[in-house]
């Protein structure tokens, strides 16, 4: 049987409960805190004053509806900036994006910059540290956590496997470890498709209850899916969602689904066919027999990938994002026609092309980082009380 909480334990738990309520809402009145937390008016008043005195909350007066009314002026309580901040960093082949928020989720900074070609591991770390440091410079409070989204495989939030060729320097677990040392905060590595999925849900483009599958078709193809229980599937090994492991016999010869559905693989295929692409945009902006042949190969590979997804996960919705979104949109009518003939109830196919700018991946990373950092802080307050805030 669990032991009843002692008075100090109960006080610390209630402090954590009150602070957590304010963090979820960015700001709240004392009455709103009472209603949501279940704490009494006296307890909210006492603990709110303690958190205000400790600098964890700030008070903002609310103009009364009746200026002649007497009594204590209404106020909203908001998390103090000094509680800290978090960042989502999306490393892309061409562009890198960073999104910074405080612990209540308020946006503090958003930036997108070209990704350089790193000369090695130290160069990659130095550049990444500088990007994060510049983005958070000038804001009060400690940097509590960073989630880094990469176009490659991520195992256990720390190990990078099979990144694009130019990112080979950060493969392994050293990148996350050294970045954490340099930035003095925990670092988590995530698949870019997973953070895009979280970001798009945050922006309201996707209803998480649909349990969607997301295919991020950029330099390489990455996949993420939300299970029907609301959790996001994260594989135990690098094989999860790796279409490079699935061989196909295309008109152009043996290949893999991953190669035929990623920009890097399509460039290689065009060279092999003797008609190298000048730019990837040619595939949806120009005409010609050679380009149509590449589009047909891409279309066939896309149908095959959706067949596999339909058989294994039976999704109601498959979302396409990334650099190749315009090519997906161009071939979608043909893909849908094939699937209607083959599947009893084919999934809805939706293209969300604005993801090319990396914003949703960085936003998703910041959201994940904020949830983890806030949970950790509240756990510490529950165990240590106000001393956890110093």
Order of alpha helices (4+ residues) and beta strands (2+ residues): alpha-beta-alpha-alpha-beta-beta-beta-beta-beta-alpha-beta-beta-beta-alpha-beta-alpha-beta-beta-beta-beta-alpha-alpha-alpha-alpha-beta-alpha-beta-alpha
